[in-house]
Amino acid sequence: MVLGQVLERLGDEAFAAETLVALEDLNLLVQVEAAGRPFGEGIGEYAAGASRRFAQLALDEDWLALMTTLERADDAGTACLKHMLEWSLRHDADSPGKGCGGQCTCKES
C-alpha cells in the first residue's frame, strides 16, 4: 500500500493500530497512544495529524532528513510514516503541558 492510501485510512482506528504494529516499534506505538490521549485522539487520529503537522510545519532540514531516511529505506511508505510520527512526538515533547495533538493541525470545517 502506498503512503497516500495509508494516510487516508488512518482515521480507522483498527487499521491505524494494525499499521503502527506493522512498524515493529512497540515504544513508538505506546508514545503515540500516550501523546494523543490528553486530546481525546486515538492512535489513528494522532498519526494522521502528525503527517499533516509535518507537511505544514516541518523546516527544510526536517524535509532533508526525511529524504535521507527514504533513500535508505526498503519500504518508503513505512519509513515516511515512522519519521513523521517521531518528528511530531519530538515537537510535542518540546511543548510540555501543551503538547500538540489536534491543536496545531488545521482541521477542515
C-alpha positions as CSV (number, residue, x, y, z in Angstrom):
1,M,0.0,0.0,0.0
2,V,1.4,3.4,-0.9
3,L,1.8,6.2,1.7
4,G,-1.2,8.2,0.5
5,Q,-3.5,5.3,0.9
6,V,-2.2,4.6,4.4
7,L,-2.6,8.3,5.5
8,E,-6.2,8.3,4.1
9,R,-7.1,5.2,6.2
10,L,-5.6,6.3,9.5
11,G,-9.0,7.5,10.7
12,D,-10.0,3.9,11.0
13,E,-8.6,3.0,14.4
14,A,-8.3,-0.7,13.7
15,F,-6.4,0.0,10.5
16,A,-4.2,2.5,12.3
17,A,-3.4,0.1,15.1
18,E,-2.5,-2.6,12.6
19,T,-0.3,-0.1,10.6
20,L,1.5,1.1,13.7
21,V,2.0,-2.5,14.9
22,A,3.5,-3.3,11.4
23,L,6.2,-0.7,12.1
24,E,7.5,-3.2,14.7
25,D,8.3,-0.4,17.2
26,L,6.2,-1.0,20.3
27,N,7.8,2.0,22.0
28,L,6.6,4.3,19.2
29,L,3.1,2.8,19.4
30,V,3.0,3.5,23.2
31,Q,4.3,7.0,22.7
32,V,1.7,7.8,20.0
33,E,-1.1,6.5,22.2
34,A,0.1,8.5,25.2
35,A,0.5,11.7,23.1
36,G,-3.0,11.6,21.7
37,R,-4.7,10.6,24.9
38,P,-4.9,14.1,26.5
39,F,-6.6,15.4,23.4
40,G,-9.0,12.6,23.1
41,E,-7.2,11.3,20.0
42,G,-6.8,7.7,19.1
43,I,-3.6,6.5,17.6
44,G,-5.1,6.8,14.1
45,E,-6.1,10.4,14.6
46,Y,-2.8,11.3,16.2
47,A,-0.9,9.6,13.3
48,A,-3.0,11.4,10.6
49,G,-2.5,14.7,12.5
50,A,1.3,14.0,12.7
51,S,1.5,13.7,9.0
52,R,-0.5,16.9,8.4
53,R,1.6,18.8,11.0
54,F,4.8,17.6,9.4
55,A,3.6,18.8,6.0
56,Q,2.6,22.2,7.4
57,L,5.3,22.9,10.0
58,A,8.5,21.0,9.0
59,L,11.5,23.0,8.3
60,D,13.8,22.5,5.3
61,E,16.2,20.4,7.4
62,D,13.3,18.2,8.5
63,W,12.4,17.5,4.9
64,L,16.1,16.8,4.1
65,A,16.2,14.3,7.0
66,L,13.0,12.7,5.6
67,M,14.5,12.4,2.2
68,T,17.7,10.8,3.6
69,T,15.5,8.3,5.5
70,L,13.6,7.5,2.4
71,E,16.8,6.9,0.4
72,R,18.0,4.3,2.9
73,A,14.6,2.6,3.5
74,D,13.5,-0.7,1.9
75,D,9.8,0.4,2.4
76,A,9.5,4.2,1.8
77,G,5.9,4.4,3.0
78,T,6.6,2.8,6.3
79,A,9.8,4.8,6.8
80,C,8.0,8.1,6.0
81,L,5.1,7.4,8.4
82,K,7.6,6.5,11.2
83,H,9.7,9.6,10.5
84,M,6.7,11.9,10.7
85,L,5.4,10.3,13.9
86,E,8.8,10.6,15.5
87,W,9.1,14.2,14.4
88,S,5.6,15.0,15.8
89,L,6.4,13.3,19.1
90,R,9.6,15.3,19.5
91,H,7.7,18.6,18.8
92,D,5.0,17.6,21.3
93,A,7.7,16.9,23.9
94,D,9.2,20.4,23.3
95,S,5.9,21.9,24.4
96,P,5.5,20.4,27.9
97,G,2.0,20.7,29.2
98,K,0.7,21.9,25.8
99,G,1.5,19.0,23.5
100,C,0.3,19.4,20.0
101,G,-2.3,16.7,19.4
102,G,-5.0,18.2,17.2
103,Q,-4.2,21.7,18.5
104,C,-1.7,22.5,15.7
105,T,-3.4,20.7,12.9
106,C,-5.6,22.8,10.7
107,K,-8.8,20.7,10.6
108,E,-11.3,21.4,7.8
109,S,-14.7,22.6,9.0
